[in-house]
Amino acid sequence: SQMPHGRMPLPSFWKMVEDTLQQSGAQLRTFCQTFQTVTPSPVTQTLNPAEEQKVLSLVSKHGPDKLYQVTSNISGSKDLDLTLQRGQIVALLQSVDTKGNTSRWLVDAGGPRGFVPAGKLQPY
């Protein structure tokens, strides 16, 4: 009764609620369509000889299907997190962390091993 629409007749109130929900649903559908069509631009970066050697080492240890490229800079904030630069190549060791969280993956960065956000990796 304290709300401004508390004095509205019930049919008008339900119509207002329905219109608001339809408008919100349309906005959500538009957002979802936009989100699905926006794909991250591929990272194209030439590898220096040291990086190339590291990639060859990762391929020989883990196989080519386990290689991922970092899509944006990662700044490790927790214990066992890695700090990596955009474009670096890593090998996937586990697609889950020690607590079963699938949004953090264990990777081999060609020396250090640690966890990184899964959303910042793309298959190489």
C-alpha positions as a LaTeX table, in Angstrom:
\begin{tabular}{lrrr}
\hline
Residue & $x$ (\AA) & $y$ (\AA) & $z$ (\AA) \\
\hline
Ser1 & 0.00 & 0.00 & 0.00 \\
Gln2 & 2.99 & 2.33 & 0.44 \\
Met3 & 4.19 & 1.84 & $-3.14$ \\
Pro4 & 2.88 & 4.27 & $-5.79$ \\
His5 & 1.28 & 1.45 & $-7.77$ \\
Gly6 & $-0.28$ & 0.02 & $-4.59$ \\
Arg7 & $-3.45$ & 2.01 & $-5.32$ \\
Met8 & $-3.76$ & 0.74 & $-8.89$ \\
Pro9 & $-6.63$ & $-1.57$ & $-9.78$ \\
Leu10 & $-5.44$ & $-5.18$ & $-9.82$ \\
Pro11 & $-5.89$ & $-5.73$ & $-13.60$ \\
Ser12 & $-3.84$ & $-2.58$ & $-14.33$ \\
Phe13 & $-1.14$ & $-3.68$ & $-11.91$ \\
Trp14 & $-0.85$ & $-7.13$ & $-13.55$ \\
Lys15 & $-0.75$ & $-5.49$ & $-17.00$ \\
Met16 & 2.10 & $-3.25$ & $-15.82$ \\
Val17 & 3.99 & $-6.27$ & $-14.43$ \\
Glu18 & 3.46 & $-8.23$ & $-17.67$ \\
Asp19 & 4.64 & $-5.31$ & $-19.82$ \\
Thr20 & 7.73 & $-4.85$ & $-17.65$ \\
Leu21 & 8.58 & $-8.56$ & $-17.86$ \\
Gln22 & 8.11 & $-8.58$ & $-21.65$ \\
Gln23 & 10.35 & $-5.54$ & $-22.01$ \\
Ser24 & 13.01 & $-7.11$ & $-19.77$ \\
Gly25 & 12.77 & $-10.39$ & $-21.70$ \\
Ala26 & 13.27 & $-8.57$ & $-25.00$ \\
Gln27 & 16.31 & $-6.74$ & $-23.60$ \\
Leu28 & 17.74 & $-10.04$ & $-22.32$ \\
Arg29 & 17.21 & $-11.74$ & $-25.71$ \\
Thr30 & 18.94 & $-8.82$ & $-27.47$ \\
Phe31 & 21.84 & $-9.01$ & $-25.02$ \\
Cys32 & 22.16 & $-12.79$ & $-25.47$ \\
Gln33 & 22.17 & $-12.46$ & $-29.27$ \\
Thr34 & 24.80 & $-9.74$ & $-29.11$ \\
Phe35 & 26.90 & $-11.74$ & $-26.67$ \\
Gln36 & 26.74 & $-14.87$ & $-28.85$ \\
Thr37 & 27.81 & $-13.01$ & $-32.00$ \\
Val38 & 30.77 & $-11.26$ & $-30.38$ \\
Thr39 & 33.72 & $-13.62$ & $-30.48$ \\
Pro40 & 37.15 & $-12.82$ & $-29.16$ \\
Ser41 & 39.54 & $-11.80$ & $-31.90$ \\
Pro42 & 42.20 & $-14.42$ & $-32.50$ \\
Val43 & 45.55 & $-13.71$ & $-30.98$ \\
Thr44 & 48.09 & $-13.49$ & $-33.77$ \\
Gln45 & 51.55 & $-13.04$ & $-32.46$ \\
Thr46 & 54.80 & $-14.29$ & $-33.91$ \\
Leu47 & 56.87 & $-16.36$ & $-31.52$ \\
Asn48 & 60.47 & $-15.49$ & $-30.80$ \\
Pro49 & 62.97 & $-18.41$ & $-30.96$ \\
Ala50 & 62.87 & $-18.98$ & $-27.19$ \\
Glu51 & 59.04 & $-19.11$ & $-27.20$ \\
Glu52 & 59.13 & $-21.42$ & $-30.22$ \\
Gln53 & 61.43 & $-23.81$ & $-28.33$ \\
Lys54 & 59.10 & $-23.69$ & $-25.34$ \\
Val55 & 56.11 & $-24.52$ & $-27.56$ \\
Leu56 & 57.99 & $-27.45$ & $-29.13$ \\
Ser57 & 58.84 & $-28.70$ & $-25.65$ \\
Leu58 & 55.18 & $-28.41$ & $-24.53$ \\
Val59 & 54.04 & $-30.30$ & $-27.65$ \\
Ser60 & 56.51 & $-33.11$ & $-27.04$ \\
Lys61 & 55.51 & $-33.41$ & $-23.36$ \\
His62 & 51.74 & $-32.97$ & $-23.63$ \\
Gly63 & 50.73 & $-33.28$ & $-27.30$ \\
Pro64 & 49.35 & $-30.61$ & $-29.64$ \\
Asp65 & 45.73 & $-31.05$ & $-28.52$ \\
Lys66 & 46.60 & $-29.78$ & $-25.02$ \\
Leu67 & 48.04 & $-26.42$ & $-26.14$ \\
Tyr68 & 46.19 & $-23.22$ & $-25.36$ \\
Gln69 & 46.96 & $-19.57$ & $-25.97$ \\
Val70 & 46.40 & $-16.82$ & $-23.41$ \\
Thr71 & 43.82 & $-14.35$ & $-24.80$ \\
Ser72 & 44.51 & $-11.51$ & $-22.35$ \\
Asn73 & 47.02 & $-10.72$ & $-19.64$ \\
Ile74 & 46.58 & $-12.76$ & $-16.46$ \\
Ser75 & 47.70 & $-11.46$ & $-13.11$ \\
Gly76 & 47.86 & $-14.28$ & $-10.56$ \\
Ser77 & 46.28 & $-13.26$ & $-7.27$ \\
Lys78 & 46.07 & $-16.50$ & $-5.27$ \\
Asp79 & 48.65 & $-19.06$ & $-4.23$ \\
Leu80 & 49.62 & $-21.26$ & $-7.17$ \\
Asp81 & 48.15 & $-18.78$ & $-9.71$ \\
Leu82 & 50.33 & $-17.89$ & $-12.68$ \\
Thr83 & 50.92 & $-14.45$ & $-14.15$ \\
Leu84 & 50.97 & $-14.73$ & $-17.94$ \\
Gln85 & 51.05 & $-12.37$ & $-20.91$ \\
Arg86 & 48.57 & $-12.27$ & $-23.78$ \\
Gly87 & 49.73 & $-14.58$ & $-26.56$ \\
Gln88 & 51.70 & $-16.99$ & $-24.37$ \\
Ile89 & 51.28 & $-20.69$ & $-25.10$ \\
Val90 & 50.55 & $-23.13$ & $-22.26$ \\
Ala91 & 49.68 & $-26.81$ & $-21.99$ \\
Leu92 & 46.54 & $-27.93$ & $-20.17$ \\
Leu93 & 47.24 & $-30.35$ & $-17.33$ \\
Gln94 & 43.81 & $-30.39$ & $-15.65$ \\
Ser95 & 40.57 & $-28.59$ & $-16.48$ \\
Val96 & 39.74 & $-28.23$ & $-12.77$ \\
Asp97 & 41.45 & $-26.83$ & $-9.68$ \\
Thr98 & 42.07 & $-28.62$ & $-6.38$ \\
Lys99 & 38.58 & $-27.72$ & $-5.11$ \\
Gly100 & 36.78 & $-28.97$ & $-8.22$ \\
Asn101 & 36.34 & $-25.49$ & $-9.71$ \\
Thr102 & 36.20 & $-25.83$ & $-13.51$ \\
Ser103 & 36.70 & $-22.09$ & $-14.10$ \\
Arg104 & 40.38 & $-22.40$ & $-13.04$ \\
Trp105 & 42.66 & $-24.72$ & $-15.00$ \\
Leu106 & 46.04 & $-26.16$ & $-14.10$ \\
Val107 & 48.53 & $-25.43$ & $-16.87$ \\
Asp108 & 52.20 & $-25.91$ & $-17.67$ \\
Ala109 & 53.69 & $-22.64$ & $-18.91$ \\
Gly110 & 56.92 & $-24.28$ & $-20.07$ \\
Gly111 & 58.54 & $-24.22$ & $-16.66$ \\
Pro112 & 56.20 & $-22.91$ & $-14.00$ \\
Arg113 & 52.93 & $-24.74$ & $-13.43$ \\
Gly114 & 49.90 & $-23.19$ & $-11.85$ \\
Phe115 & 46.28 & $-22.15$ & $-12.18$ \\
Val116 & 44.77 & $-19.67$ & $-14.63$ \\
Pro117 & 41.19 & $-18.58$ & $-15.42$ \\
Ala118 & 39.81 & $-20.96$ & $-18.05$ \\
Gly119 & 38.00 & $-18.10$ & $-19.77$ \\
Lys120 & 41.31 & $-16.48$ & $-20.71$ \\
Leu121 & 42.52 & $-19.47$ & $-22.72$ \\
Gln122 & 41.69 & $-20.56$ & $-26.24$ \\
Pro123 & 42.84 & $-23.68$ & $-28.09$ \\
Tyr124 & 46.08 & $-23.03$ & $-29.98$ \\
\hline
\end{tabular}
